[in-house]
């Protein structure tokens, strides 16, 4: 499959991803590399936005800067045409260390 086809192809949630979307509680996704965690979390973020949750109230935490970038890229890709970049930029996507640092700086 070439990249042009991949970028225009509609992604459909799996059975497991649908179960996560159906849950209205806080969500933690733990799985092996390459199993779709980033896509699942992007689905969840978009579902929360669709439900009227303020984007500043959404927190996505990961371990590495690389994973943080991948999460933001996936959010922008999946939100295209539905939510503006300014809305997606309000979603708090952070590493554990970055979140803790911001918390310590802003809570004093």
Residue pairs with C-beta under 8 A, 6 or more apart in sequence:
1 9
7 77
11 39
11 78
13 21
13 40
13 43
14 36
16 40
17 36
17 39
17 40
17 43
20 27
20 29
20 40
20 43
20 44
21 43
21 44
21 47
27 41
27 44
29 37
29 40
29 41
30 37
31 37
38 67
38 70
38 71
38 74
39 74
39 78
41 60
41 71
41 74
42 71
42 74
42 75
42 77
42 78
43 78
45 58
45 60
45 75
45 91
46 75
46 78
46 79
46 82
46 83
48 58
49 55
49 58
49 79
49 83
49 87
54 90
55 87
55 88
55 90
55 91
56 90
56 91
56 92
58 91
58 92
59 92
59 94
59 99
60 71
60 91
60 92
60 93
60 94
61 94
61 95
61 96
61 99
62 68
62 71
62 93
62 94
62 95
62 96
63 95
63 96
64 95
65 95
67 95
68 93
68 94
68 95
68 98
71 93
72 88
72 93
75 88
75 91
75 93
76 85
76 88
79 87
79 88
92 99
94 102
